[in-house]
């Protein structure tokens, strides 16, 4: 029975004076590390799902597409037939970015959409 009490992360008893709470810091630390390990595994599964979901294309091909779109944007050629301008107008509702940042974000978003398609 003593081992079972040691395995419990916390225990409380209700007394007429109030609630008596006892915490086992080592058990709480192990619970935290278990949760951290679980989230790491979920992130790795998510990353692998994305990589296998776009299998014929590689992450380096994404970079090539985005650089190509950004190059044509700065050469004053519109490769998106107006879609980048619409994304840029949508981003104007958020006043936290400069116009240069909005152009870059809209170009990256369009390039990513083009790559996924």
N, C-alpha and C positions, 0 to 999 in steps of 0.2 A: 504494500500500500504506500510506503514511503517513496518508492521509485515513481509511482504514478503521480504523486504530488510534485515531484521534482520535474516531471516531464511537462507539466502544465505551465504555460507562459504567465498566466496570472490567475489569481483566485481571490474571491471576495467573500466576506461573511457580513451578514446584516446583524447588527447588535442594537440594543436600545440607544446607544450613544451615537450611532450612525453606521457608516459602511467602512469596513476594514479591508483595504485593498493591498495585495502583495504582488509585486511584479518580479518575474525572473528575467533579468536583463539578457542573459545568455540565450534563453529561449526566444525572446523577442528579436535578438540579433539574428538567430537562425531563420526565423520567419521572414525577416527583412531580406536576408541573403537569398532565400528561396524565391521570394517574389522578384528580386532583381534578376536571378537566373532565368526565371520564367519569361520576363519581359525581353531579355536578351535573345532567348530562343524564338519568341514571337517576331522580333525584329528581323532575325536571320531568315525565318520562314517567309516573312513579307518580302524581303529583298530577293530571295531566291524565286519567289513567285513572280516578281516583276521581271527578273532576268529570264526565266524560262517562258514567261508569257509573251515576250517579244523576241523569241529565240532567233529567228533568222537575222534580226538586227542586233547589233552589239552596242554597249554603252559608248564606245568610241565612234560609232556611226552617228549617234545622237549629237555628239560634239561637232562632228563634221557638218551635219545639217544645220545646227544652230549657228555655227560660224559662217556658213554660207548665207543664211538668211540675214544675219547681222551685217555681213559685208555688202550685200545688195542694198540693205537699208541705208547704210552710210554712203553708198554710191548714188543715192537718190533714185534708186530703181525700186518699184513696189512689187515684190514677188507674190504678195498675198492678194492682190486685186482689191485692196481696201479693208481687209480683215484686220490687219495690224492697226490701222487708224481707228477702227471700231473698238478694239481692245484698249487702245490708248485713251479713247474718250471714256470708256467704262472705268479705267483706272483714275481718271480725273476726279471722280467722286471722293476718292481718298486723298486728302490734302497733305498727307505725310511724306510724299515723294516729290522730288524735283522732276522737271520735264525730261531731263536726260535719263534719270532712273526709270521713269515711265516708259520711255522709248525702248530701253534695254529689256525691261520686264515684258513688254508686249511682244518684242521680237523673240525672246526666249520662249514665251508661251506659244506663239505661233509655230516656231521651229519644233517645239516638243509635240504639238498637235500634228504637225506634218509628219514627224518621225513616227509617231504612234500609228497614224493612218497608213 
